[in-house]
Amino acid sequence: MAEGSKIISPDVQTVTKVTHYSDGLFAFRMTRPQSLRFRSGEFVMIGLPGDNGKPILRAYSIASPSWDEELEFYSIIVPDGPLTSRLQHIKEGDQIILRPKPVGTLVLDALTPAKRVYFFATGTGFAPFASLLRDPETYERFEEVIITHTCREVAELTYGRQLLEDLANDPLIGEFAHQVKYYPTTTREESAKMGRITALIESGEMFTDLGLPPLDPAVDRAMVCGNLAFNLDIKALLEKAGLREGANSDPAEFVIEKAFVD
């Protein structure tokens, strides 16, 4: 609930930074409760008070790694979305409700050991991988990390591109940056690589571009985060290649996040 500009709730954190990447995408950072523990790749419920005083909460993947002293989130703006239509106006010093109970399937423990891991993302589905890409444990478990990011327009790739460019200078991750291969594609605006990632996988073009062999359950693992149709299409391709879907309680060759924003 709200009283003036202050939210009356035990689960309140303060916004420390807001960055807009386009008319429809922005990232923000907030304070982190000292008691909050999470695994890179998990999500939490965050929100703001509604007109009736009841909080409007949605699931958001934590984009910052588990070791970060703050929490980072990456969001789309849905003009008539109950939460994002309000969240897009937040600024430094504002308060946000955080339910400190992280969950999710995109965690390293849900995959069995292997040589290589693919992170398949569309749009803001990049967020959980932003966390995993900055976690040293990812590189301890896998020799190669391939992150694909498919968006409609070039500007929508900015958040991910900047993060990848900064990896080499990260004091904690820099030594592992050479293990990462970044594969951005666009579906609407002209760019260096056009096409839906599903089509590029099916044709084999993605593997040729990256200099990698086709998917092999003996050496490859995958994590998937995007809209429902994308998730189902990638799942079908992974299963066709012989990979099995896993979970926290039953690790296997790939996992899919099924929580969505607005």
Contacts in CASP RR format, 6 or more apart in sequence:
PFRMAT RR
TARGET T0000
AUTHOR 0000-0000-0000
METHOD contacts of the structure
MODEL  1
MAEGSKIISPDVQTVTKVTHYSDGLFAFRMTRPQSLRFRSGEFVMIGLPG
DNGKPILRAYSIASPSWDEELEFYSIIVPDGPLTSRLQHIKEGDQIILRP
KPVGTLVLDALTPAKRVYFFATGTGFAPFASLLRDPETYERFEEVIITHT
CREVAELTYGRQLLEDLANDPLIGEFAHQVKYYPTTTREESAKMGRITAL
IESGEMFTDLGLPPLDPAVDRAMVCGNLAFNLDIKALLEKAGLREGANSD
PAEFVIEKAFVD
1 7 0 8 1.000
1 8 0 8 1.000
1 9 0 8 1.000
1 49 0 8 1.000
1 53 0 8 1.000
1 54 0 8 1.000
1 55 0 8 1.000
2 8 0 8 1.000
2 49 0 8 1.000
2 53 0 8 1.000
5 94 0 8 1.000
5 95 0 8 1.000
6 95 0 8 1.000
7 48 0 8 1.000
7 49 0 8 1.000
7 95 0 8 1.000
7 96 0 8 1.000
7 97 0 8 1.000
9 55 0 8 1.000
9 97 0 8 1.000
11 97 0 8 1.000
11 98 0 8 1.000
11 99 0 8 1.000
11 100 0 8 1.000
12 95 0 8 1.000
12 96 0 8 1.000
12 97 0 8 1.000
12 98 0 8 1.000
13 30 0 8 1.000
13 31 0 8 1.000
13 32 0 8 1.000
13 33 0 8 1.000
13 71 0 8 1.000
13 95 0 8 1.000
13 96 0 8 1.000
13 97 0 8 1.000
13 98 0 8 1.000
14 30 0 8 1.000
14 31 0 8 1.000
14 93 0 8 1.000
14 94 0 8 1.000
14 95 0 8 1.000
14 96 0 8 1.000
15 28 0 8 1.000
15 29 0 8 1.000
15 30 0 8 1.000
15 90 0 8 1.000
15 91 0 8 1.000
15 92 0 8 1.000
15 93 0 8 1.000
15 94 0 8 1.000
15 95 0 8 1.000
15 96 0 8 1.000
16 29 0 8 1.000
16 30 0 8 1.000
16 31 0 8 1.000
16 70 0 8 1.000
16 92 0 8 1.000
16 93 0 8 1.000
17 28 0 8 1.000
17 29 0 8 1.000
17 92 0 8 1.000
18 26 0 8 1.000
18 27 0 8 1.000
18 28 0 8 1.000
18 29 0 8 1.000
18 90 0 8 1.000
18 91 0 8 1.000
18 92 0 8 1.000
19 26 0 8 1.000
19 27 0 8 1.000
19 28 0 8 1.000
20 26 0 8 1.000
21 27 0 8 1.000
21 155 0 8 1.000
21 156 0 8 1.000
21 158 0 8 1.000
21 159 0 8 1.000
22 153 0 8 1.000
22 155 0 8 1.000
22 156 0 8 1.000
22 158 0 8 1.000
23 77 0 8 1.000
24 76 0 8 1.000
24 77 0 8 1.000
24 88 0 8 1.000
25 74 0 8 1.000
25 75 0 8 1.000
25 76 0 8 1.000
25 77 0 8 1.000
25 123 0 8 1.000
25 124 0 8 1.000
25 155 0 8 1.000
25 156 0 8 1.000
25 158 0 8 1.000
25 159 0 8 1.000
26 74 0 8 1.000
26 75 0 8 1.000
26 77 0 8 1.000
26 88 0 8 1.000
27 63 0 8 1.000
27 72 0 8 1.000
27 73 0 8 1.000
27 74 0 8 1.000
27 75 0 8 1.000
27 159 0 8 1.000
28 72 0 8 1.000
28 73 0 8 1.000
28 75 0 8 1.000
28 90 0 8 1.000
29 64 0 8 1.000
29 70 0 8 1.000
29 71 0 8 1.000
29 72 0 8 1.000
29 73 0 8 1.000
30 70 0 8 1.000
30 71 0 8 1.000
30 73 0 8 1.000
30 96 0 8 1.000
30 98 0 8 1.000
31 70 0 8 1.000
31 71 0 8 1.000
32 68 0 8 1.000
32 69 0 8 1.000
32 70 0 8 1.000
32 71 0 8 1.000
33 98 0 8 1.000
33 100 0 8 1.000
35 100 0 8 1.000
36 71 0 8 1.000
36 100 0 8 1.000
36 102 0 8 1.000
37 66 0 8 1.000
37 102 0 8 1.000
38 44 0 8 1.000
38 62 0 8 1.000
38 66 0 8 1.000
38 102 0 8 1.000
39 66 0 8 1.000
39 102 0 8 1.000
39 107 0 8 1.000
39 108 0 8 1.000
39 109 0 8 1.000
40 62 0 8 1.000
40 65 0 8 1.000
40 66 0 8 1.000
40 107 0 8 1.000
40 108 0 8 1.000
40 128 0 8 1.000
40 131 0 8 1.000
40 132 0 8 1.000
40 134 0 8 1.000
40 135 0 8 1.000
40 137 0 8 1.000
40 138 0 8 1.000
41 61 0 8 1.000
41 62 0 8 1.000
41 104 0 8 1.000
41 106 0 8 1.000
41 107 0 8 1.000
41 128 0 8 1.000
41 129 0 8 1.000
41 131 0 8 1.000
41 132 0 8 1.000
42 61 0 8 1.000
42 62 0 8 1.000
42 102 0 8 1.000
42 103 0 8 1.000
42 104 0 8 1.000
42 106 0 8 1.000
42 107 0 8 1.000
42 128 0 8 1.000
43 59 0 8 1.000
43 60 0 8 1.000
43 61 0 8 1.000
43 62 0 8 1.000
43 102 0 8 1.000
43 103 0 8 1.000
43 104 0 8 1.000
43 128 0 8 1.000
43 257 0 8 1.000
43 259 0 8 1.000
44 59 0 8 1.000
44 60 0 8 1.000
44 62 0 8 1.000
44 98 0 8 1.000
44 99 0 8 1.000
44 100 0 8 1.000
44 101 0 8 1.000
44 102 0 8 1.000
44 103 0 8 1.000
45 57 0 8 1.000
45 58 0 8 1.000
45 59 0 8 1.000
45 60 0 8 1.000
45 98 0 8 1.000
45 99 0 8 1.000
45 101 0 8 1.000
46 57 0 8 1.000
46 58 0 8 1.000
46 60 0 8 1.000
46 73 0 8 1.000
46 96 0 8 1.000
46 97 0 8 1.000
46 98 0 8 1.000
46 99 0 8 1.000
47 55 0 8 1.000
47 56 0 8 1.000
47 57 0 8 1.000
47 58 0 8 1.000
47 83 0 8 1.000
47 87 0 8 1.000
47 96 0 8 1.000
47 97 0 8 1.000
47 98 0 8 1.000
48 55 0 8 1.000
48 56 0 8 1.000
48 83 0 8 1.000
48 86 0 8 1.000
48 87 0 8 1.000
48 96 0 8 1.000
48 97 0 8 1.000
49 55 0 8 1.000
49 56 0 8 1.000
49 97 0 8 1.000
50 56 0 8 1.000
50 86 0 8 1.000
55 97 0 8 1.000
56 82 0 8 1.000
56 83 0 8 1.000
56 86 0 8 1.000
57 83 0 8 1.000
57 97 0 8 1.000
57 99 0 8 1.000
58 83 0 8 1.000
58 84 0 8 1.000
58 261 0 8 1.000
58 262 0 8 1.000
59 259 0 8 1.000
59 260 0 8 1.000
59 261 0 8 1.000
60 73 0 8 1.000
60 75 0 8 1.000
60 127 0 8 1.000
60 261 0 8 1.000
61 73 0 8 1.000
61 74 0 8 1.000
61 106 0 8 1.000
61 125 0 8 1.000
61 127 0 8 1.000
61 128 0 8 1.000
61 131 0 8 1.000
61 225 0 8 1.000
61 257 0 8 1.000
61 259 0 8 1.000
62 71 0 8 1.000
62 72 0 8 1.000
62 73 0 8 1.000
62 102 0 8 1.000
62 127 0 8 1.000
62 128 0 8 1.000
62 131 0 8 1.000
63 72 0 8 1.000
63 73 0 8 1.000
63 74 0 8 1.000
63 126 0 8 1.000
63 127 0 8 1.000
63 128 0 8 1.000
63 130 0 8 1.000
63 131 0 8 1.000
64 70 0 8 1.000
64 71 0 8 1.000
64 72 0 8 1.000
64 130 0 8 1.000
64 131 0 8 1.000
64 134 0 8 1.000
65 131 0 8 1.000
65 132 0 8 1.000
65 134 0 8 1.000
65 135 0 8 1.000
66 131 0 8 1.000
66 135 0 8 1.000
67 135 0 8 1.000
67 172 0 8 1.000
68 134 0 8 1.000
71 98 0 8 1.000
72 130 0 8 1.000
73 127 0 8 1.000
74 124 0 8 1.000
74 125 0 8 1.000
74 126 0 8 1.000
74 127 0 8 1.000
74 130 0 8 1.000
74 159 0 8 1.000
75 84 0 8 1.000
75 87 0 8 1.000
75 88 0 8 1.000
75 124 0 8 1.000
75 261 0 8 1.000
76 84 0 8 1.000
76 123 0 8 1.000
76 124 0 8 1.000
76 261 0 8 1.000
76 262 0 8 1.000
77 84 0 8 1.000
77 85 0 8 1.000
77 87 0 8 1.000
77 88 0 8 1.000
78 84 0 8 1.000
78 85 0 8 1.000
78 262 0 8 1.000
79 85 0 8 1.000
81 262 0 8 1.000
82 262 0 8 1.000
83 261 0 8 1.000
83 262 0 8 1.000
84 261 0 8 1.000
84 262 0 8 1.000
87 96 0 8 1.000
90 96 0 8 1.000
104 248 0 8 1.000
104 257 0 8 1.000
104 259 0 8 1.000
105 246 0 8 1.000
105 247 0 8 1.000
105 248 0 8 1.000
105 255 0 8 1.000
105 256 0 8 1.000
105 257 0 8 1.000
105 258 0 8 1.000
106 128 0 8 1.000
106 129 0 8 1.000
106 132 0 8 1.000
106 223 0 8 1.000
106 225 0 8 1.000
106 255 0 8 1.000
106 257 0 8 1.000
107 248 0 8 1.000
107 255 0 8 1.000
108 132 0 8 1.000
108 135 0 8 1.000
108 137 0 8 1.000
108 138 0 8 1.000
108 141 0 8 1.000
109 248 0 8 1.000
109 251 0 8 1.000
110 246 0 8 1.000
110 247 0 8 1.000
110 248 0 8 1.000
110 251 0 8 1.000
110 252 0 8 1.000
110 255 0 8 1.000
111 117 0 8 1.000
111 141 0 8 1.000
111 221 0 8 1.000
111 223 0 8 1.000
111 246 0 8 1.000
111 251 0 8 1.000
111 252 0 8 1.000
111 253 0 8 1.000
111 254 0 8 1.000
111 255 0 8 1.000
112 221 0 8 1.000
112 251 0 8 1.000
112 252 0 8 1.000
112 253 0 8 1.000
113 141 0 8 1.000
114 142 0 8 1.000
114 218 0 8 1.000
114 219 0 8 1.000
114 220 0 8 1.000
114 221 0 8 1.000
114 253 0 8 1.000
115 142 0 8 1.000
115 143 0 8 1.000
115 144 0 8 1.000
115 219 0 8 1.000
115 220 0 8 1.000
116 142 0 8 1.000
116 143 0 8 1.000
116 144 0 8 1.000
116 145 0 8 1.000
116 146 0 8 1.000
116 212 0 8 1.000
116 219 0 8 1.000
116 220 0 8 1.000
116 221 0 8 1.000
117 138 0 8 1.000
117 141 0 8 1.000
117 142 0 8 1.000
117 144 0 8 1.000
117 145 0 8 1.000
117 146 0 8 1.000
117 220 0 8 1.000
117 221 0 8 1.000
117 222 0 8 1.000
117 223 0 8 1.000
118 146 0 8 1.000
118 147 0 8 1.000
118 148 0 8 1.000
118 215 0 8 1.000
118 220 0 8 1.000
118 221 0 8 1.000
118 222 0 8 1.000
118 223 0 8 1.000
119 129 0 8 1.000
119 132 0 8 1.000
119 133 0 8 1.000
119 145 0 8 1.000
119 146 0 8 1.000
119 147 0 8 1.000
119 148 0 8 1.000
119 222 0 8 1.000
119 223 0 8 1.000
119 225 0 8 1.000
120 148 0 8 1.000
120 197 0 8 1.000
120 222 0 8 1.000
120 223 0 8 1.000
120 224 0 8 1.000
120 225 0 8 1.000
120 234 0 8 1.000
121 129 0 8 1.000
121 147 0 8 1.000
121 148 0 8 1.000
121 149 0 8 1.000
121 150 0 8 1.000
121 224 0 8 1.000
121 225 0 8 1.000
121 226 0 8 1.000
122 149 0 8 1.000
122 150 0 8 1.000
122 151 0 8 1.000
122 197 0 8 1.000
122 225 0 8 1.000
122 226 0 8 1.000
122 227 0 8 1.000
122 230 0 8 1.000
123 149 0 8 1.000
123 150 0 8 1.000
123 151 0 8 1.000
123 156 0 8 1.000
123 226 0 8 1.000
124 261 0 8 1.000
125 225 0 8 1.000
125 226 0 8 1.000
125 257 0 8 1.000
126 147 0 8 1.000
126 149 0 8 1.000
126 159 0 8 1.000
126 160 0 8 1.000
126 225 0 8 1.000
127 225 0 8 1.000
128 223 0 8 1.000
128 225 0 8 1.000
128 257 0 8 1.000
129 147 0 8 1.000
129 223 0 8 1.000
129 225 0 8 1.000
130 159 0 8 1.000
130 160 0 8 1.000
130 163 0 8 1.000
132 138 0 8 1.000
132 223 0 8 1.000
133 145 0 8 1.000
133 147 0 8 1.000
133 163 0 8 1.000
133 164 0 8 1.000
133 167 0 8 1.000
133 173 0 8 1.000
133 180 0 8 1.000
134 163 0 8 1.000
134 167 0 8 1.000
134 170 0 8 1.000
134 172 0 8 1.000
134 173 0 8 1.000
136 172 0 8 1.000
136 173 0 8 1.000
136 176 0 8 1.000
138 145 0 8 1.000
138 176 0 8 1.000
139 145 0 8 1.000
139 173 0 8 1.000
139 176 0 8 1.000
139 179 0 8 1.000
142 179 0 8 1.000
142 221 0 8 1.000
143 179 0 8 1.000
144 179 0 8 1.000
144 181 0 8 1.000
144 212 0 8 1.000
145 179 0 8 1.000
145 180 0 8 1.000
145 181 0 8 1.000
146 180 0 8 1.000
146 181 0 8 1.000
146 183 0 8 1.000
146 210 0 8 1.000
146 212 0 8 1.000
147 164 0 8 1.000
147 180 0 8 1.000
147 181 0 8 1.000
147 182 0 8 1.000
147 183 0 8 1.000
148 183 0 8 1.000
148 184 0 8 1.000
148 185 0 8 1.000
148 197 0 8 1.000
148 206 0 8 1.000
149 157 0 8 1.000
149 160 0 8 1.000
149 182 0 8 1.000
149 183 0 8 1.000
149 184 0 8 1.000
149 185 0 8 1.000
150 184 0 8 1.000
150 185 0 8 1.000
150 186 0 8 1.000
150 187 0 8 1.000
150 195 0 8 1.000
150 196 0 8 1.000
150 197 0 8 1.000
150 230 0 8 1.000
151 157 0 8 1.000
151 184 0 8 1.000
151 185 0 8 1.000
151 186 0 8 1.000
151 187 0 8 1.000
152 186 0 8 1.000
152 187 0 8 1.000
152 188 0 8 1.000
152 189 0 8 1.000
153 186 0 8 1.000
153 188 0 8 1.000
153 189 0 8 1.000
154 186 0 8 1.000
154 189 0 8 1.000
154 191 0 8 1.000
156 186 0 8 1.000
157 184 0 8 1.000
157 186 0 8 1.000
157 191 0 8 1.000
160 184 0 8 1.000
161 182 0 8 1.000
161 184 0 8 1.000
164 180 0 8 1.000
164 182 0 8 1.000
167 173 0 8 1.000
167 174 0 8 1.000
167 176 0 8 1.000
167 177 0 8 1.000
167 180 0 8 1.000
168 174 0 8 1.000
168 177 0 8 1.000
170 177 0 8 1.000
181 210 0 8 1.000
181 212 0 8 1.000
183 193 0 8 1.000
183 197 0 8 1.000
183 206 0 8 1.000
183 209 0 8 1.000
183 210 0 8 1.000
184 191 0 8 1.000
184 192 0 8 1.000
184 193 0 8 1.000
185 191 0 8 1.000
185 193 0 8 1.000
185 194 0 8 1.000
185 195 0 8 1.000
185 196 0 8 1.000
185 197 0 8 1.000
185 200 0 8 1.000
186 193 0 8 1.000
186 194 0 8 1.000
186 195 0 8 1.000
187 194 0 8 1.000
187 195 0 8 1.000
187 196 0 8 1.000
193 200 0 8 1.000
193 209 0 8 1.000
197 206 0 8 1.000
197 234 0 8 1.000
198 230 0 8 1.000
198 233 0 8 1.000
198 234 0 8 1.000
198 237 0 8 1.000
200 206 0 8 1.000
200 209 0 8 1.000
201 207 0 8 1.000
201 215 0 8 1.000
201 234 0 8 1.000
201 237 0 8 1.000
202 237 0 8 1.000
204 214 0 8 1.000
207 213 0 8 1.000
207 214 0 8 1.000
214 241 0 8 1.000
215 222 0 8 1.000
215 237 0 8 1.000
215 238 0 8 1.000
215 241 0 8 1.000
215 242 0 8 1.000
215 243 0 8 1.000
216 241 0 8 1.000
217 241 0 8 1.000
217 242 0 8 1.000
217 243 0 8 1.000
217 244 0 8 1.000
217 253 0 8 1.000
220 241 0 8 1.000
220 243 0 8 1.000
220 253 0 8 1.000
221 243 0 8 1.000
221 253 0 8 1.000
221 254 0 8 1.000
222 234 0 8 1.000
222 238 0 8 1.000
222 243 0 8 1.000
222 253 0 8 1.000
222 254 0 8 1.000
222 255 0 8 1.000
223 254 0 8 1.000
223 255 0 8 1.000
223 256 0 8 1.000
223 257 0 8 1.000
224 230 0 8 1.000
224 231 0 8 1.000
224 234 0 8 1.000
224 235 0 8 1.000
224 238 0 8 1.000
224 254 0 8 1.000
224 255 0 8 1.000
224 256 0 8 1.000
224 257 0 8 1.000
225 231 0 8 1.000
225 256 0 8 1.000
225 257 0 8 1.000
226 257 0 8 1.000
227 260 0 8 1.000
228 260 0 8 1.000
231 256 0 8 1.000
231 257 0 8 1.000
231 258 0 8 1.000
234 256 0 8 1.000
235 245 0 8 1.000
235 254 0 8 1.000
235 256 0 8 1.000
238 245 0 8 1.000
238 253 0 8 1.000
238 254 0 8 1.000
239 245 0 8 1.000
242 253 0 8 1.000
243 252 0 8 1.000
243 253 0 8 1.000
243 254 0 8 1.000
244 252 0 8 1.000
244 253 0 8 1.000
244 254 0 8 1.000
245 252 0 8 1.000
245 253 0 8 1.000
245 254 0 8 1.000
245 255 0 8 1.000
245 256 0 8 1.000
246 252 0 8 1.000
246 253 0 8 1.000
246 254 0 8 1.000
246 255 0 8 1.000
247 255 0 8 1.000
END
